[in-house]
């Protein structure tokens, strides 16, 4: 139950941060006649932020579990550490590549904001 409360508090903090950020994006520059962001641009910015946040969270969970499982295996059988190390590093690289793909997609989305 304690873990759920921590996750809920973290998600609430993230949502508040995103709501404050959208208000900052909606402001026009100075007293100039600059065009404010359209609704489409706001949703693109929210999608980019949510996409990278969810990908980073999922990647961190996956990497933590993979490392914990590999260390547990090494602790049970220290002689197998050479056999576990390479697949663990390969798995961590594949997990991280998914987060990098999400970062690239978010950068492309932010590039579409006018």
C-alpha positions in Angstrom: 0.0 0.0 0.0 2.9 2.3 0.8 4.3 1.8 -2.7 1.0 2.6 -4.3 0.9 5.9 -2.3 4.3 6.8 -3.6 3.4 6.0 -7.2 0.2 8.0 -6.9 2.0 11.0 -5.4 4.6 10.9 -8.2 1.9 10.7 -10.9 0.0 13.6 -9.3 3.2 15.7 -9.2 3.8 14.8 -12.9 0.2 15.8 -13.8 0.5 19.1 -11.9 3.8 19.9 -13.7 2.3 19.2 -17.1 -0.7 21.4 -16.3 1.5 24.3 -15.3 3.7 23.7 -18.3 0.8 24.0 -20.7 -0.2 27.3 -19.2 3.4 28.5 -19.8 3.3 27.3 -23.4 0.0 29.1 -24.1 1.4 32.6 -23.3 2.3 34.9 -26.2 5.7 36.6 -26.4 5.8 40.0 -24.8 3.6 42.8 -26.1 4.2 41.6 -29.7 1.4 40.5 -32.0 2.7 36.9 -31.9 0.2 34.2 -32.6 -0.6 32.0 -29.6 -0.3 28.2 -29.8 -3.3 26.5 -31.3 -5.1 23.7 -29.5 -3.3 21.2 -31.8 0.1 22.5 -30.7 -0.8 22.2 -27.1 -1.9 18.6 -27.5 1.3 17.8 -29.5 3.4 19.3 -26.6 1.4 17.2 -24.1 1.8 14.1 -26.2 5.5 14.6 -26.5 5.9 15.1 -22.8 3.8 12.2 -21.8 5.4 9.9 -24.3 8.9 10.5 -23.0 7.8 10.3 -19.4 6.0 7.0 -19.8 8.9 5.6 -21.9 11.5 6.7 -19.3 9.4 5.2 -16.5 8.9 1.9 -18.3 12.5 1.7 -19.3 13.7 2.3 -15.8 11.4 -0.4 -14.4 12.6 -2.8 -17.1 16.3 -2.1 -16.5 15.9 -2.4 -12.7 14.2 -5.8 -13.0 16.7 -7.1 -15.5 19.7 -6.0 -13.4 18.0 -7.4 -10.2 17.4 -10.8 -11.9 21.0 -10.9 -13.2 22.5 -10.0 -9.8 20.2 -12.6 -8.2 21.4 -15.2 -10.6 25.1 -14.3 -10.0 24.5 -14.3 -6.2 23.0 -17.9 -6.4 25.8 -19.2 -8.7 28.9 -16.9 -8.8 30.6 -19.1 -11.4 27.9 -18.2 -13.9 28.6 -14.5 -13.8 30.4 -14.6 -17.2 27.5 -16.3 -18.8 25.0 -13.8 -17.3 26.9 -10.6 -17.9 26.7 -10.4 -21.7 23.0 -11.2 -22.1 22.2 -8.7 -19.3 24.1 -6.0 -21.1 22.4 -6.9 -24.4 19.0 -6.8 -22.7 19.7 -3.4 -21.1 20.8 -2.0 -24.4 17.6 -3.2 -26.1 15.5 -1.7 -23.3 17.4 1.6 -23.6 16.9 1.7 -27.3 13.1 1.8 -26.9 13.5 4.8 -24.6 15.7 6.5 -27.2 13.1 5.8 -29.9 10.5 7.5 -27.8 12.9 10.5 -27.3 13.3 10.8 -31.1 9.5 10.7 -31.6 9.0 13.3 -29.0 11.6 15.6 -30.6 9.9 15.1 -34.0 6.5 16.0 -32.4 7.9 19.1 -30.7 9.4 20.1 -34.1 5.8 20.2 -35.5 4.8 22.9 -32.9 4.6 26.3 -34.6 
